Amino acid sequence: MSKFFDLEKNGTKVSTEITAGITTFFAMSYILFVNPEVLSQTGMPAQAVFLAMIIASVTGTLVMGLFANVPYALAPGVGLQAFFTYTVVMSLGFTWQEGLALVFFCGVINIVITITKIRKMLITAIPETIQLAISGGIGVFIAYLGLKNANILQFSSDSSSIATINGQAYNSAVTHFTHGVTSVVSNGGITPSLTLFNNSSVVLALIGITITVILQIKKVPASILIGIVLTTLIGIPMGVTNLHISSANSLINSIGALKTTFLAAFSSQGMGSLFTNGHRILLVLMTILSFSLSDIFDSLGTFIGTGRRTGIFSAEDEKDLEDKPGFSSKLDRALFADSIATGVGSIFGTSNITTYVESSAGIGAGGRTGLTSVVVAILFLLSSFASPLLSVIPDAAIAPALIIVGIMMMSSFQKINWSDFNEAVPAFMASIFMAFCYNITYGIAAGFIFYCIVKTVTGKAKEIHPLIWIVSALFVINFTVLAIA
């Protein structure tokens, strides 16, 4: 074991690697409850999502440990699962089966990007400001979701701002609806405000946020998971936590539920219907692109941000990543593990798998090799028996986790030069716009388009990579098609 993982060469030992693996697992184990809760809102069975997540996370983390030999763990990305649920399914109108097909294509594309020189072109084409803005913007989006899901925010709309009811143009004379009101679309007159704290679930969410923030400030290990557990326990006397554990949530039944999502990406409702509507083909391509960009820069940022400081990835690794195709460096192999895991996740039934920044907790505990990742994978496998707990965790306990993760992702903003208006405009459009329009794809589109506008107006159009021009043009065409369709 010592020889296989090069423990001595990396200045570590078995006991240190095991401790690091345990540390990383508990730092990121909150995803066990967050992922099924978010994705189940698309109509996917929560138990199936839970098991699919375990399978994909174990697969990716083992490849990371055994092939790349680096101490990183993988699981469904919080921002990417929010993108899957709230943008792809709820906003853009794809079915969850189609969403899984999109994730599969993303995994394939990322594999191709990793083993060819396309990756270098992407890295050099997209300016660092936009990359940082995408990462920070997803953080804003996630934090906003947490506040909204906790019902801390409420929204008011005056009648003059109502555009449609049940998909039909609003008519004030119509006061009765045969099947009730199922959807209301309002324009600029809708106003967010703070809710009244007269609901026990809202109060519990507020308590959970406070607890998790304090734990995070105190740097308590596994603070987010502990926050979920404590909030759930406090919810018992408040009548919010439901302690009924049904046999339907057992591991055996989770395996049975997996039949619903397994290979659904390739079904007639998935890949079979993805390209049948000609008006939607461009939207499909833009969504896949958004998935891929978010995924690859999320993982690459984690690798470089943590690996550079600790020596896990050398300057030579980073240079080889840009200059050489294939698996010439540990960074190449690590990105490959990330891409493989995403493909596996889509096949079994979960959103994009990504490398977790919480891996830094294990690295901080001394983890330097793939043995750390193997330990995490084993613990993920054992956690499959925790599926009955999914029905116990209330939404009010999940919302604080989303908010805290969102806040941590927003740290990317500190590297953006906001005092330079030319840099601030595309960064704002690519980040804050995500939360405002509730759509990560549109945030990326706005960032690209305004980057082209700023560079052109300042006489620096030649600095824009042809790929950025092409993608921006496709986004403009997509918006035009959606407007006239």
C-alpha positions in Angstrom: 0.0 0.0 0.0 2.8 2.4 0.9 4.5 1.7 -2.4 1.4 1.9 -4.5 0.4 5.4 -3.2 4.0 6.6 -2.9 3.4 7.5 0.8 7.1 8.0 1.7 7.7 10.1 -1.4 4.8 12.4 -0.5 5.9 12.7 3.1 2.9 10.9 4.7 1.9 7.6 6.3 -1.1 5.3 6.4 -2.6 6.6 9.7 -2.4 10.2 8.5 -4.1 9.4 5.2 -6.9 7.5 7.0 -7.4 10.5 9.3 -7.5 12.8 6.4 -10.1 10.7 4.6 -12.4 10.6 7.6 -12.0 14.4 7.9 -12.9 15.0 4.3 -15.9 12.7 4.4 -17.5 14.4 7.4 -16.7 17.8 6.0 -18.7 17.0 2.8 -21.2 14.5 4.1 -24.0 17.1 4.2 -24.5 16.4 0.5 -26.0 13.0 1.5 -29.1 14.9 2.6 -29.0 18.0 0.4 -28.7 16.2 -3.0 -31.8 14.1 -2.8 -33.8 17.0 -1.3 -33.0 19.3 -4.2 -33.2 16.8 -7.1 -36.4 15.2 -5.8 -38.2 18.5 -6.6 -37.9 17.6 -10.3 -40.0 14.5 -9.7 -37.1 12.1 -9.3 -37.5 9.5 -6.4 -35.3 10.8 -3.5 -34.2 7.3 -2.6 -33.1 6.6 -6.2 -31.2 9.9 -6.3 -29.5 9.0 -2.9 -28.2 5.7 -4.2 -27.2 7.1 -7.6 -25.2 9.7 -5.7 -23.5 7.1 -3.7 -22.5 5.0 -6.7 -21.2 8.0 -8.7 -19.4 9.5 -5.8 -17.7 6.2 -4.9 -16.7 5.5 -8.5 -15.3 9.0 -9.1 -13.5 9.2 -5.8 -11.9 5.7 -6.3 -10.7 6.7 -9.8 -9.3 9.9 -8.2 -7.5 7.9 -5.6 -6.3 4.9 -7.6 -5.6 6.5 -11.0 -4.7 10.1 -10.2 -3.3 9.4 -6.7 -4.4 12.7 -5.2 -6.4 13.3 -2.0 -9.7 14.7 -3.5 -13.2 13.5 -3.1 -16.1 13.8 -5.5 -19.9 14.1 -5.1 -22.8 16.0 -6.8 -22.0 19.7 -6.9 -24.4 21.8 -5.0 -24.4 24.6 -7.6 -24.8 22.1 -10.5 -27.7 20.2 -8.8 -29.4 23.6 -8.2 -28.8 24.4 -11.9 -30.2 21.0 -12.9 -33.4 21.5 -10.8 -34.2 25.2 -10.8 -32.9 26.2 -14.2 -32.9 23.1 -16.5 -36.1 21.5 -15.3 -38.1 24.2 -13.6 -37.1 27.2 -15.7 -36.2 25.9 -19.2 -38.9 23.1 -19.1 -36.8 20.0 -19.7 -37.9 16.8 -18.1 -35.6 15.3 -15.5 -34.9 12.4 -17.9 -33.8 15.0 -20.5 -31.8 16.7 -17.8 -29.9 13.5 -17.1 -29.2 13.1 -20.9 -27.8 16.6 -20.8 -25.5 15.7 -17.9 -24.4 12.6 -19.8 -23.4 14.7 -22.8 -21.6 17.1 -20.4 -19.6 14.1 -19.0 -18.6 12.9 -22.5 -17.6 16.4 -23.6 -15.5 16.9 -20.5 -13.7 13.6 -21.1 -12.9 14.8 -24.7 -11.8 18.2 -23.3 -9.6 16.5 -20.8 -7.7 14.2 -23.2 -7.3 16.7 -26.1 -6.0 20.2 -26.6 -9.5 21.6 -26.5 -9.0 22.0 -22.8 -6.1 24.4 -23.3 -8.2 26.4 -25.8 -11.0 26.7 -23.2 -8.6 27.7 -20.4 -6.9 30.4 -22.5 -10.1 31.5 -24.2 -12.2 32.4 -21.2 -10.7 35.3 -19.2 -10.0 34.6 -15.5 -12.5 37.3 -14.5 -15.3 35.4 -16.1 -14.2 32.1 -14.6 -14.1 33.7 -11.1 -17.5 35.4 -11.7 -19.1 32.1 -12.7 -17.9 30.4 -9.6 -18.9 33.3 -7.3 -22.2 33.7 -9.1 -23.2 30.1 -8.5 -22.5 30.8 -4.8 -24.9 33.8 -4.9 -27.5 31.6 -6.7 -27.2 28.8 -4.1 -27.4 31.2 -1.1 -30.5 32.8 -2.6 -32.0 29.4 -3.1 -31.4 28.6 0.6 -33.1 31.9 1.7 -36.0 31.2 -0.6 -36.4 27.5 0.3 -36.4 28.5 4.0 -39.3 30.8 3.2 -37.4 33.7 4.8 -38.3 35.7 1.7 -41.9 36.4 0.5 -42.9 38.1 -2.7 -45.8 40.5 -3.4 -47.2 41.5 -6.8 -49.7 44.2 -7.7 -52.4 43.2 -10.2 -51.0 45.5 -12.9 -47.8 43.5 -12.9 -49.4 40.1 -13.4 -48.6 38.9 -17.0 -50.2 35.4 -17.1 -52.2 33.0 -15.0 -52.0 29.3 -15.8 -50.1 30.3 -19.0 -52.8 32.5 -20.3 -52.8 36.3 -20.5 -54.1 37.9 -17.3 -57.6 39.3 -17.5 -58.9 41.0 -14.4 -62.5 40.1 -15.4 -61.7 36.4 -15.0 -61.9 35.5 -11.3 -62.6 31.8 -11.4 -60.4 29.0 -12.8 -61.8 25.5 -13.4 -58.8 23.7 -12.1 -57.6 26.4 -9.7 -54.5 28.6 -10.1 -51.4 26.5 -11.0 -49.0 29.3 -12.1 -48.7 33.0 -12.0 -46.1 35.1 -13.9 -45.5 38.7 -12.9 -43.4 41.4 -14.4 -41.3 44.1 -12.6 -44.0 44.9 -10.0 -43.2 41.9 -7.9 -41.3 42.9 -4.7 -39.3 40.6 -2.3 -39.5 41.3 1.4 -38.7 39.6 4.7 -41.3 37.2 5.9 -43.1 37.4 9.2 -41.5 34.9 11.7 -44.8 33.4 12.7 -44.2 30.0 11.2 -42.3 27.3 13.1 -40.5 26.0 10.0 -39.2 29.5 9.2 -38.1 30.0 12.8 -36.3 26.6 12.7 -34.5 27.6 9.5 -33.4 30.8 11.1 -32.1 28.9 14.1 -30.3 26.5 11.8 -28.6 29.3 9.9 -27.4 30.9 13.2 -26.1 27.5 14.5 -24.3 26.7 11.2 -22.7 30.2 11.0 -21.4 29.9 14.5 -20.0 26.5 13.9 -18.3 27.6 10.7 -16.8 30.7 12.3 -15.4 28.5 15.1 -14.0 26.2 12.4 -15.7 23.2 13.9 -15.0 20.1 11.8 -18.0 18.9 9.7 -19.8 22.1 10.8 -22.4 21.9 8.0 -23.4 18.3 8.8 -23.5 19.1 12.5 -25.7 22.1 11.7 -28.1 19.8 9.8 -28.3 17.3 12.7 -28.7 19.9 15.4 -31.4 21.8 13.4 -33.3 18.5 12.8 -33.1 17.7 16.6 -34.4 21.1 17.6 -37.2 20.7 15.1 -38.6 17.7 17.1 -40.1 19.7 20.0 -41.1 22.4 17.5 -43.2 19.9 15.6 -41.3 20.4 12.3 -39.2 17.2 12.3 -41.1 14.1 11.4 -39.6 11.2 13.3 -41.5 8.5 11.4 -39.1 6.3 9.6 -40.9 4.2 6.9 -39.6 0.8 5.7 -40.1 2.3 2.2 -36.9 4.2 2.8 -34.7 1.2 3.4 -31.7 0.4 1.3 -33.5 -2.5 -0.3 -36.3 -0.2 -1.4 -33.8 2.4 -2.6 -32.3 -0.3 -4.9 -35.8 -0.9 -6.2 -36.4 2.8 -6.7 -33.1 3.0 -8.7 -34.9 1.2 -11.5 -36.8 4.5 -12.2 -33.6 6.6 -12.8 -31.2 4.0 -14.1 -30.6 4.5 -17.8 -33.5 7.1 -17.8 -31.1 9.4 -19.7 -31.3 7.0 -22.7 -35.0 6.5 -22.6 -37.7 7.9 -25.0 -38.3 10.6 -22.3 -34.7 11.4 -22.1 -32.3 11.4 -25.0 -35.1 10.1 -27.2 -37.0 13.4 -26.9 -34.1 15.8 -26.5 -33.6 16.6 -30.2 -37.1 16.1 -31.5 -38.1 19.8 -31.2 -36.1 21.9 -33.8 -36.8 25.1 -31.9 -35.1 23.7 -28.8 -31.9 22.3 -30.3 -29.9 25.5 -29.8 -31.1 25.7 -26.2 -30.0 22.1 -25.7 -26.5 22.9 -26.9 -26.3 26.0 -24.8 -27.4 24.1 -21.7 -24.8 21.4 -22.3 -22.1 24.1 -22.7 -23.2 25.8 -19.5 -23.1 22.5 -17.6 -19.6 21.8 -19.0 -18.2 25.2 -18.3 -19.5 25.3 -14.7 -18.3 21.8 -14.0 -14.7 22.1 -15.4 -14.0 25.5 -13.9 -15.4 24.4 -10.5 -13.1 21.4 -10.3 -10.1 23.2 -11.9 -10.4 26.0 -9.4 -10.5 23.5 -6.5 -7.4 21.7 -7.7 -5.3 24.7 -8.4 -6.5 26.6 -5.3 -5.7 23.8 -2.9 -3.0 21.8 -4.7 -0.7 24.7 -5.5 -0.3 25.7 -1.8 0.4 22.2 -0.6 2.5 20.9 -3.5 0.1 18.2 -4.5 0.1 19.8 -7.9 3.4 21.3 -9.1 4.0 24.2 -11.5 5.0 21.5 -14.0 1.6 19.8 -13.6 -0.2 23.1 -14.4 2.0 23.7 -17.4 1.4 20.2 -18.7 -2.3 20.7 -18.3 -2.2 23.6 -20.7 0.4 22.3 -23.2 0.1 18.5 -23.4 -3.0 16.4 -24.3 -3.7 13.0 -22.6 -2.7 12.1 -19.0 0.7 13.6 -18.8 0.2 15.1 -15.3 -1.7 14.4 -12.1 -4.0 17.3 -12.9 -5.0 15.6 -16.2 -5.9 12.4 -14.4 -7.8 14.2 -11.7 -9.9 16.0 -14.2 -10.5 12.7 -16.0 -11.8 11.2 -12.7 -14.2 14.1 -12.4 -15.6 13.6 -15.9 -16.0 9.9 -15.6 -18.0 10.3 -12.4 -20.3 12.8 -14.1 -21.0 10.2 -16.8 -21.7 7.5 -14.3 -23.9 9.8 -12.2 -26.1 10.6 -15.3 -26.5 6.9 -16.1 -27.7 6.0 -12.5 -29.7 9.2 -11.9 -28.0 12.2 -10.4 -26.6 15.6 -11.5 -23.0 16.5 -12.3 -20.3 15.1 -10.0 -17.6 17.6 -9.1 -14.5 17.7 -6.9 -15.3 19.1 -3.5 -13.5 22.1 -2.0 -14.1 20.4 1.4 -11.3 18.1 0.3 -9.1 20.9 1.7 -10.1 19.8 5.2 -8.5 16.4 4.6 -5.5 18.0 3.0 -5.2 20.3 6.0 -5.2 17.1 8.2 -2.2 15.8 6.2 -3.7 14.0 3.3 -1.4 14.0 0.3 -2.2 10.8 -1.8 -5.0 8.8 -3.3 -5.3 6.7 -0.1 -7.2 9.6 1.4 -9.7 9.4 -1.5 -10.0 5.6 -1.1 -11.0 6.1 2.6 -13.6 8.7 1.6 -15.0 6.3 -1.0 -15.3 3.5 1.5 -17.2 5.8 4.0 -19.5 6.9 1.2 -20.3 3.2 0.4 -21.1 2.6 4.1 -23.3 5.6 4.2 -25.7 3.9 1.8 -27.4 2.4 4.8 -28.3 5.9 6.0 -31.1 6.2 3.4 -34.0 5.9 5.9 -32.8 9.2 7.5 -33.8 11.1 4.3 -37.4 11.3 5.3 -36.5 12.7 8.8 -34.4 15.7 7.7 -36.8 18.7 7.3 -36.4 21.4 4.5 -35.6 23.9 7.3 -32.4 22.0 8.1 -31.3 21.8 4.5 -31.7 25.5 3.7 -28.9 26.7 6.1 -26.5 24.3 4.4 -27.2 25.9 1.0 -26.7 29.3 2.4 -23.3 28.5 4.0 -22.0 26.7 0.9 -23.1 29.7 -1.2 -21.3 32.1 1.0 -18.1 30.0 0.8 -18.3 29.9 -3.0 -18.6 33.7 -3.2 -14.9 34.0 -2.0 -14.0 34.0 -5.8 -15.2 37.6 -5.9 -12.2 38.8 -3.9 -9.9 38.2 -6.9 -12.0 40.3 -9.3 -10.9 44.0 -9.7 -14.3 45.6 -9.1 -12.8 49.1 -9.2 -12.1 48.6 -13.0 -15.5 49.2 -14.6 -14.4 47.4 -17.7 -13.8 44.3 -15.7 -16.7 44.7 -13.3 -19.5 44.9 -15.9 -19.0 41.4 -17.4 -18.2 40.0 -14.0 -21.5 41.4 -12.6 -23.5 40.1 -15.5 -22.0 36.6 -15.3 -22.5 36.4 -11.5 -25.1 38.5 -9.8 -27.3 38.2 -12.9 -27.5 34.4 -12.2 -29.5 34.9 -9.0 -31.6 37.8 -10.3 -32.8 35.8 -13.3 -32.8 32.5 -11.5 -30.8 30.9 -14.3 -27.1 30.0 -14.4 -27.0 29.6 -18.2 -28.3 33.2 -18.7 -25.7 34.5 -16.3 -22.9 32.9 -18.3 -24.5 34.3 -21.5 -24.8 37.8 -20.1 -21.1 37.7 -19.0 -19.9 36.6 -22.4 -22.0 39.0 -24.4 -21.0 42.0 -22.2 -17.4 41.0 -22.2 -17.5 41.2 -26.0 -19.3 44.6 -25.9 -16.8 46.1 -23.4 -13.7 44.9 -25.3 -15.2 46.2 -28.6 -16.1 49.6 -27.3 -12.6 50.0 -25.7 -10.9 49.1 -29.0 -9.6 45.7 -27.7 -11.8 43.4 -29.8 -8.7 41.6 -31.0 -8.2 40.3 -27.5 -11.4 38.3 -27.6 -10.8 34.7 -28.4 -12.8 33.4 -31.5 -14.5 30.8 -29.2 -16.0 33.6 -27.1 -17.3 35.3 -30.2 -18.9 32.1 -31.4 -20.5 31.2 -28.1 -21.8 34.7 -27.6 -23.3 34.7 -31.0 -25.0 31.4 -30.3 -26.4 32.8 -27.1 -27.8 35.8 -29.0 -29.4 33.5 -31.6 -30.8 31.3 -28.8 -32.5 34.3 -27.1 -33.9 35.4 -30.5 -35.3 32.0 -31.2 -36.9 31.8 -27.8 -38.4 35.3 -28.3 -40.1 34.5 -31.6 -40.9 30.8 -31.0 
